[in-house]
């Protein structure tokens, strides 16, 4: 995704392709993957919906320009990265009510697949 962004915007400096991705880049990448998996011509491209669903699940949906709180965002991102969200995923990217597995013990890709499986 970085390469595409750099290429499409004719950027020559300031972006390193080999650096680890940010949380934002990961969420964007997962949103694209959700749409790849859940592709449905009748529903159209839902990449933006997948993205905002994850942002809202994290608790960042209300962080508009005029309500942005850097400390709160840092707390939310650290909680996510440290897997300190609820066992059902509340506070993480994917919430699966009633799941009998602690999602904090499951990798993010598997969480996503289980979440998508539940909504089909």
N, C-alpha and C positions, 0 to 999 in steps of 0.2 A: 504494500500500500504506500509506503514512503516513496519508493521509486516512482510509482505512478504520479503521486502528488508533485514530486520534484520535477518530473518530466513535463507534466501537463501545465505547470506553472512557470516553466523555464527558469528554475532556481539553480544557481550555480554554487552558492556557498551557504553555510549556516546549518545544513542538515547532514547528519552522519548516518549513513545507511546501516552501519554495524552496531550502533548503540542499542541497548535494551529498549523495548517499547514502553511507552507510558501507559498508565491505566486507561486513558482516553483512547489511545491507539488500539489497545486490546479490546475495549468495549465496541469500538467501531468495527474491528475485525470480526468479533463474535456476531454482531448484528448482520454483517454480510453473510456469514456462514449460516445463521438462522434462516435467512431468506433463501440461500442456496438449498438448504434441506427442505424447507417448507414451501418452496415455490408453488404458487397456485395462480394461474393466469386469470382465473375468475376474480381473485382478490387483489390482483395487481402487486406491484413491488411494495413490500412492507418493511424494508430495511430500516426506514426511519422509525417505524413503530417499535421494532425490536430494540433499537438503540434507546429510545425514550423509556421503554418499559424497564430496561436495565438501570438507567439513570434514576428513574423513580424508585425502583426497588432498593437502590443504594441509599435513597433519602436525599438525593441531590436535585430532584425535580423543581423545587421552589427556589433554586439559586439563580435568580435572574440578575441582570446587571445591577439593579437598584436594591437587591436584597442579598447580594453576595457577601458571605462571611468566610474569610480565608481560614480562620481557626476551625470553624465547623466543617468546612470541606476537608481540611487536613485530617481532622478527627475521623470523619466518615471513611476517607480513603485508607487511613491506617487501620481502622477497624476491619475493613474489607481485606486488606493485604495480610493482616495478622489472623484472619479467619475467626474474628470475634463476633460474628453475626449469629443469629439464632439457628438452632439445628435444622429448621425447615427452610433456611435460606433467607429469612427476613433480615434485611440489612445487608444482604449480599446481592448478587446479580440475578439469581433465579430463586423464586419462592415456590415451593412445592408443598402446599398444605397437606397434612396427614401422612407425610412420608415417614417410614419407619427406620430410615437410615439417617444418621447425622451428616448433613451435607458439608459440614466443616471438615469431615474426613474424606471427602470425595473431590477429585480434581475438577476444575472448572468446566472442562470439555464434557465430562460425564454428567455433571449437573445440568448443563445445557441440553444434552441429549435426553435425559430423563424428563426435564421440563417440557421440551417439545413433544415427547412421546405422550405426556399427560394431556396436552391440549389438542391433540389430533382427533 
